[in-house]
Amino acid sequence: MQISTDVVQTKKNKTVILRSAHVSDAPGLRAVLTEIAEASPYILSTADDFRSRPENAELLWVEKYVSNPRDLLMFVEYENQVVGFMDFSCGTRNKTFHRGHLGMSVHPNLRGEGIGEQMLKKLFKEASSIQGLTQIELSVMHVNTPAIQLYKKMGFVECGRTPNAFKMQDGSFADQIGMYATV
């Protein structure tokens, strides 16, 4: 799915661009995703996960979203660099067609500037045009308090918890909290 491009200001008056991913973005993504993962203990992938992927993994990832009219890969661009992303996939079966699931992350140098909120607002705006979609879902680690606060602010409600769902780099475990919001 392709979305309109928005230019927005962060809380610290930085100008960022929210836009669809393009196939031409793929070559530089591995370095960006690895850098985000190195400083993001709360996303599912580690930096090593990105480093060990096949050479064309980023291209296939972008193509998957670009070619699907119900899925979205949104990038946040700052000073001509991708500094954040949101991937959103809708259900494909009759019983899950109404549901979509998101994942998102922002480069550590730009966290706390309201970019996550801007991405979610953009998703809710664009989601209204996705045929059959009525529910947006996400999973978050229980230790990611800033994200949980943001999701609640944006109307997400906790709907379940899986204890010890994620094994952290230090050997500890984090619960998975499921959340949803209606479109």
C-alpha contacts under 8 A as a table, 3 or more apart, distances in Angstrom:
res1	aa1	res2	aa2	distance
1	M	20	S	7.89
1	M	65	Y	6.54
1	M	66	V	5.63
1	M	67	S	6.86
1	M	68	N	5.67
1	M	69	P	4.23
1	M	70	R	5.84
1	M	71	D	5.50
1	M	72	L	5.22
1	M	73	L	7.79
2	Q	20	S	5.61
2	Q	66	V	6.78
2	Q	69	P	7.59
2	Q	72	L	7.04
3	I	19	R	6.58
3	I	20	S	5.68
3	I	126	E	7.07
4	S	19	R	6.60
4	S	20	S	7.51
5	T	17	I	6.92
5	T	18	L	5.71
5	T	19	R	4.61
5	T	20	S	7.21
6	D	17	I	5.72
6	D	18	L	5.15
6	D	19	R	6.61
7	V	15	T	6.75
7	V	16	V	5.82
7	V	17	I	4.56
7	V	18	L	6.37
8	V	15	T	5.75
8	V	16	V	5.52
8	V	17	I	6.30
8	V	18	L	7.60
8	V	118	Q	7.88
9	Q	12	K	7.67
9	Q	13	N	5.28
9	Q	14	K	5.43
9	Q	15	T	4.69
9	Q	16	V	6.25
10	T	13	N	5.02
10	T	14	K	5.16
10	T	15	T	6.47
10	T	16	V	7.21
10	T	113	E	5.25
10	T	114	G	5.83
10	T	115	I	6.42
11	K	14	K	7.45
11	K	113	E	4.81
11	K	114	G	6.02
12	K	113	E	6.30
15	T	78	Y	6.86
16	V	76	V	6.53
16	V	77	E	5.57
16	V	78	Y	4.90
16	V	79	E	7.74
17	I	75	F	7.91
17	I	76	V	5.54
17	I	77	E	4.99
17	I	78	Y	6.61
18	L	74	M	6.71
18	L	75	F	5.86
18	L	76	V	4.82
18	L	77	E	6.59
18	L	119	M	7.23
19	R	74	M	5.52
19	R	75	F	5.45
19	R	76	V	6.62
19	R	77	E	7.87
20	S	72	L	7.34
20	S	73	L	5.97
20	S	74	M	4.69
20	S	75	F	6.04
21	A	25	D	6.71
21	A	62	V	6.61
21	A	66	V	7.16
21	A	73	L	5.64
21	A	74	M	5.71
21	A	75	F	5.85
22	H	25	D	5.42
22	H	26	A	7.50
22	H	62	V	6.82
22	H	66	V	7.08
23	V	26	A	5.63
23	V	59	L	6.47
23	V	62	V	5.97
23	V	63	E	6.34
23	V	66	V	7.78
24	S	27	P	7.00
25	D	28	G	6.20
25	D	29	L	6.58
26	A	29	L	5.29
26	A	30	R	7.82
26	A	58	E	5.35
26	A	59	L	4.96
26	A	62	V	6.75
27	P	30	R	7.28
27	P	58	E	7.36
27	P	59	L	7.34
28	G	31	A	6.15
28	G	32	V	6.87
29	L	32	V	5.11
29	L	33	L	5.92
29	L	58	E	6.52
29	L	82	V	7.92
30	R	33	L	5.23
30	R	34	T	5.94
30	R	50	F	6.52
30	R	51	R	7.35
30	R	58	E	6.77
31	A	34	T	5.17
31	A	35	E	6.11
32	V	35	E	5.13
32	V	36	I	6.22
32	V	82	V	6.99
32	V	83	V	7.27
33	L	36	I	5.13
33	L	37	A	6.06
33	L	47	A	7.54
33	L	50	F	6.98
34	T	37	A	5.09
34	T	38	E	6.11
34	T	46	T	7.50
34	T	47	A	4.60
34	T	48	D	7.61
34	T	50	F	5.79
34	T	51	R	6.95
35	E	38	E	5.22
35	E	39	A	6.81
35	E	47	A	7.06
35	E	107	H	7.76
36	I	39	A	5.58
36	I	40	S	6.00
36	I	47	A	7.89
36	I	105	S	7.60
36	I	106	V	7.09
36	I	107	H	5.20
36	I	108	P	6.84
37	A	40	S	4.83
37	A	41	P	7.02
37	A	43	I	6.97
37	A	45	S	6.63
37	A	46	T	5.32
37	A	47	A	4.98
38	E	41	P	7.43
38	E	46	T	6.70
38	E	47	A	5.26
39	A	107	H	7.95
39	A	108	P	6.43
40	S	43	I	6.05
40	S	108	P	7.37
41	P	46	T	7.77
41	P	168	M	7.49
41	P	169	Q	7.92
42	Y	140	V	7.72
42	Y	141	M	6.40
42	Y	144	N	6.52
43	I	46	T	7.46
43	I	105	S	7.35
45	S	49	D	5.83
45	S	50	F	7.19
46	T	49	D	5.07
46	T	50	F	6.72
47	A	50	F	5.26
47	A	51	R	6.25
48	D	51	R	4.89
48	D	52	S	6.02
49	D	52	S	5.39
49	D	53	R	6.45
50	F	53	R	5.44
53	R	57	A	6.18
54	P	57	A	5.36
55	E	58	E	7.75
56	N	59	L	5.35
56	N	60	L	6.31
57	A	60	L	5.19
57	A	61	W	6.09
58	E	61	W	4.94
58	E	62	V	6.21
59	L	62	V	5.29
59	L	63	E	6.07
60	L	63	E	5.06
60	L	64	K	6.08
61	W	64	K	5.33
61	W	65	Y	6.86
62	V	65	Y	5.47
62	V	66	V	6.14
62	V	73	L	7.22
63	E	66	V	5.04
63	E	67	S	5.92
64	K	67	S	5.62
64	K	68	N	6.47
65	Y	68	N	5.35
65	Y	69	P	7.96
65	Y	71	D	5.53
65	Y	72	L	5.55
65	Y	73	L	5.78
66	V	69	P	7.62
66	V	71	D	7.78
66	V	72	L	7.25
66	V	73	L	7.42
68	N	71	D	5.48
68	N	72	L	7.83
69	P	72	L	7.91
70	R	89	S	7.04
70	R	90	C	6.05
70	R	130	I	5.99
70	R	131	Q	7.62
71	D	87	D	7.78
71	D	88	F	5.57
71	D	89	S	4.62
71	D	90	C	5.92
72	L	86	M	7.77
72	L	87	D	5.82
72	L	88	F	5.03
72	L	89	S	6.60
73	L	85	F	7.10
73	L	86	M	5.77
73	L	87	D	4.53
73	L	88	F	6.34
74	M	85	F	5.46
74	M	86	M	5.07
74	M	87	D	6.40
74	M	119	M	7.95
75	F	82	V	6.35
75	F	83	V	7.53
75	F	84	G	5.77
75	F	85	F	4.42
75	F	86	M	6.58
76	V	82	V	5.63
76	V	83	V	5.59
76	V	84	G	4.77
76	V	85	F	5.84
77	E	80	N	5.94
77	E	81	Q	5.26
77	E	82	V	4.42
77	E	83	V	5.65
77	E	84	G	7.13
78	Y	81	Q	5.32
78	Y	82	V	6.46
78	Y	83	V	6.40
82	V	85	F	7.77
83	V	106	V	6.00
83	V	107	H	5.13
83	V	110	L	7.75
84	G	104	M	7.48
84	G	105	S	5.54
84	G	106	V	4.08
84	G	107	H	5.73
85	F	104	M	5.55
85	F	105	S	5.70
85	F	106	V	6.58
86	M	102	L	6.78
86	M	103	G	5.59
86	M	104	M	4.16
86	M	105	S	6.69
86	M	119	M	7.34
87	D	102	L	5.57
87	D	103	G	5.38
87	D	104	M	6.37
88	F	100	G	6.57
88	F	101	H	5.54
88	F	102	L	4.31
88	F	103	G	6.61
89	S	100	G	5.34
89	S	101	H	5.42
89	S	102	L	6.58
90	C	96	T	7.96
90	C	97	F	6.60
90	C	98	H	7.44
90	C	99	R	5.74
90	C	100	G	3.94
90	C	101	H	6.40
90	C	133	L	7.64
91	G	96	T	4.79
91	G	97	F	4.41
91	G	98	H	6.65
91	G	99	R	5.50
91	G	100	G	5.91
92	T	96	T	6.42
92	T	97	F	5.21
93	R	96	T	5.31
93	R	97	F	5.47
94	N	97	F	5.32
95	K	98	H	7.60
96	T	99	R	5.48
97	F	100	G	7.93
97	F	132	G	6.58
97	F	133	L	6.86
98	H	132	G	5.23
98	H	133	L	4.23
98	H	134	T	5.24
98	H	135	Q	6.24
99	R	133	L	5.84
99	R	134	T	6.34
99	R	135	Q	4.88
99	R	136	I	5.95
99	R	137	E	7.16
100	G	133	L	7.06
100	G	135	Q	6.28
100	G	136	I	4.88
100	G	137	E	5.97
101	H	136	I	5.78
101	H	137	E	4.63
101	H	138	L	5.43
102	L	136	I	7.32
102	L	137	E	6.37
102	L	138	L	5.36
103	G	138	L	6.65
103	G	139	S	7.75
104	M	116	G	7.77
105	S	116	G	7.60
106	V	110	L	6.67
106	V	111	R	6.16
106	V	115	I	7.45
106	V	116	G	7.15
107	H	110	L	5.65
107	H	111	R	6.52
108	P	111	R	5.24
110	L	113	E	6.07
110	L	115	I	7.75
111	R	114	G	7.38
111	R	115	I	7.27
112	G	115	I	7.56
114	G	117	E	5.27
114	G	118	Q	6.31
115	I	118	Q	4.96
115	I	119	M	6.20
116	G	119	M	5.11
116	G	120	L	6.26
116	G	150	L	7.91
117	E	120	L	5.12
117	E	121	K	6.15
117	E	150	L	6.96
117	E	154	M	7.62
118	Q	121	K	5.15
118	Q	122	K	6.17
119	M	122	K	5.07
119	M	123	L	6.14
120	L	123	L	4.95
120	L	124	F	6.19
120	L	154	M	7.59
121	K	124	F	5.22
121	K	125	K	6.23
122	K	125	K	5.10
122	K	126	E	6.16
123	L	126	E	5.13
123	L	127	A	5.70
124	F	127	A	5.02
124	F	128	S	6.60
124	F	183	V	6.64
125	K	128	S	5.92
126	E	129	S	5.84
126	E	130	I	7.36
127	A	130	I	5.25
127	A	133	L	7.15
127	A	183	V	6.98
128	S	131	Q	7.99
128	S	133	L	7.46
128	S	183	V	6.53
130	I	133	L	5.75
133	L	136	I	7.96
133	L	183	V	7.18
134	T	182	T	5.66
134	T	183	V	5.00
135	Q	180	Y	6.69
135	Q	181	A	5.77
135	Q	182	T	4.47
135	Q	183	V	5.60
136	I	180	Y	5.48
136	I	181	A	5.27
136	I	182	T	6.15
136	I	183	V	6.85
137	E	178	G	7.30
137	E	179	M	5.67
137	E	180	Y	4.22
137	E	181	A	6.52
138	L	178	G	5.97
138	L	179	M	5.42
138	L	180	Y	6.37
139	S	176	Q	6.27
139	S	177	I	5.54
139	S	178	G	4.65
139	S	179	M	6.23
140	V	144	N	6.96
140	V	147	A	7.56
140	V	148	I	7.18
140	V	176	Q	5.69
140	V	177	I	5.26
140	V	178	G	6.65
140	V	179	M	7.88
141	M	144	N	5.50
141	M	166	F	7.79
141	M	174	A	5.92
141	M	175	D	5.67
141	M	176	Q	4.83
141	M	177	I	6.05
142	H	145	T	6.91
142	H	148	I	7.81
142	H	174	A	6.26
142	H	175	D	5.40
142	H	176	Q	6.10
142	H	177	I	6.08
143	V	174	A	6.71
143	V	175	D	7.87
144	N	147	A	5.62
144	N	148	I	6.39
145	T	148	I	5.09
145	T	149	Q	6.16
146	P	149	Q	5.19
146	P	150	L	6.28
147	A	150	L	5.04
147	A	151	Y	6.13
148	I	151	Y	5.12
148	I	152	K	6.18
149	Q	152	K	5.23
149	Q	153	K	6.14
150	L	153	K	5.02
150	L	154	M	6.25
151	Y	154	M	5.06
151	Y	155	G	6.44
151	Y	156	F	5.26
151	Y	157	V	7.93
152	K	155	G	5.12
152	K	156	F	4.83
152	K	157	V	6.32
153	K	156	F	7.33
155	G	181	A	5.92
156	F	179	M	5.80
156	F	180	Y	5.01
156	F	181	A	4.54
157	V	179	M	5.17
157	V	180	Y	5.47
157	V	181	A	6.41
158	E	177	I	6.76
158	E	178	G	5.80
158	E	179	M	4.30
158	E	180	Y	6.73
159	C	177	I	7.53
159	C	178	G	5.48
159	C	179	M	5.36
159	C	180	Y	7.00
160	G	177	I	5.84
160	G	178	G	5.07
160	G	179	M	7.23
161	R	175	D	6.60
161	R	176	Q	5.47
161	R	177	I	4.51
161	R	178	G	6.05
162	T	165	A	5.75
162	T	175	D	5.52
162	T	176	Q	5.03
162	T	177	I	6.62
163	P	174	A	7.08
163	P	175	D	4.43
163	P	176	Q	6.52
164	N	167	K	7.05
164	N	173	F	4.98
164	N	174	A	5.10
164	N	175	D	4.73
164	N	176	Q	7.31
165	A	173	F	7.02
165	A	174	A	6.11
165	A	175	D	5.21
165	A	176	Q	5.57
166	F	173	F	5.52
166	F	174	A	5.14
166	F	175	D	6.54
166	F	176	Q	7.16
167	K	171	G	6.11
167	K	172	S	5.98
167	K	173	F	4.62
167	K	174	A	6.56
168	M	171	G	5.34
168	M	172	S	5.38
168	M	173	F	5.70
168	M	174	A	7.09
169	Q	172	S	7.43
